[in-house]
Amino acid sequence: MLAVPVLAGSAAYCGVGELRLAIGPGHESARSVRFYGIIAIATVGGVALNFTHLDPMRALLWSAEINGVIAVPIMVIMMLLASREDIMGRFVIRPRLRGLGWAATVVMAVTVVAMIATT
C-alpha cells in the first residue's frame, strides 16, 4: 500500500514531463488537472491490478527482465551520442569515462545473453 502513492506520483511527473505540461502541485489548479488526473489513473490502475490473477512477484520479475533487455540498446545509443562532439559540444564524454561506459554496456549485454541462454 505504501508503494501505490509513490509509483502514482512518479508516473504523474513522468507523464506531464513527457507531454511538456505544467509539472507538480505548485502550478495553478487549471494547469495541474492533468497532473492529478495522471495520479488518479495510475492509482486506479494499481488498485485494479490487485483484482487480477497476476502474481505480483512474477510481474516484478518480468518487468526487471524486460528493463534489463531494453537497457542494452539504450546504453549503446547513449554511448554513441555522448561520444559525438557535434552533438555534445564541449560536454563530450572523456576517454576514460567512455571506456567505462562501453565496459558497462558490454557487461550488461553479456548478462542479458546469459539470462536468455539459461532460460
N, C-alpha and C positions, 0 to 999 in steps of 0.2 A: 504493500500500500504506500510505502514511503517513496517508491520509485516513480509512481504514476505522475505526481505533480512535477517532478524534476524532468522526466522524459517529455511530458507535455510542454513544459516551458522551453526546453531546448529545441523541440520541434517547432514551436512558435517563433523563436528567434531565428532559427534556420530558414523557416518558410518566408517570413517577412523580409529577411535579408536577401534571399534569393529573388524575391519578387521586387526588390528595391522599394519597399514600403517603409512607412514610419515604424521604427522599432522600439518596443518597450512601453511600459506603462507611463512613462514621463511625458508622452506626447498627448496632444489634445484628444479627447474621447472620440471624436468623429473619425480621427485617423487611426485610433487604436482598436477599432471594431474588428478589423481583420486580424490583428494580433490576438485578441481574446477569442475570436472565432476559431483560429487555429488551435489555441489551447483547449477549447471546448471539444473540437473534433478529435484531437489527439487523446483527450481524456476518455471520451466516449468510446473511441476505438480500442483503447487499452482495457477498459472495463468489458467491452464486448468480447475481447479475446478470452476472458475468463469463462465465458459460456460456450466456448467451442471445445472440441475434443482434442485440441492441440496440446501436446505435452510441453510445458514451458521450458524444461531443461533441454529437450530436443530442439526447440525453437532457438534457444540461445546458442546451442552448439552449431546449428545450421547457419545462423547469422554470422557467427565468428568465422566459420569456414568460408562463407561467401565473401566476407570482408577481406580475408587473407588472400583469396584468389584474385579479387579485384584490385588489391593493393599493388600487385606486381606491375601491371601496365601503367597504373597511375604513377608509381615511383619512377618508372622508365621515362615517362613523359616529363615529369618534374625535373629529373636529372638532365634531360636533353634541353629543356627550356632554361634551366639555371646555368647551363654551360654556354649559352649563346649571348655574346656581348651585344649584338644588335637588339636583343630583347631586354636584357637586364641592365645594359649600360655599365655604369661603374660598380654596380652591385653584383656583377658576375661572380659565380662561385669560384673560390680559390682552389688550386690543385689538390691540396691536402684534403679539404672538405669534399671535393669532387670524388677523390679516391674512396673516402669513407662512405659517401653516398652510394657509389656504384657497388662497393662491397656489401652494404646493407641490402641493396636491391638484389644482388646475386644470392645472398643468404636467404632472403625471402623467397626468391624463385626456387631455390633448391628445396626449401621447406615445403612449398606448395607441390612440387613434383613428388617429393617423398610422401606427402599426405595422400596424393592421388594414387600413387603406386601401392600404398599399403591398405587401401580400402577396397 
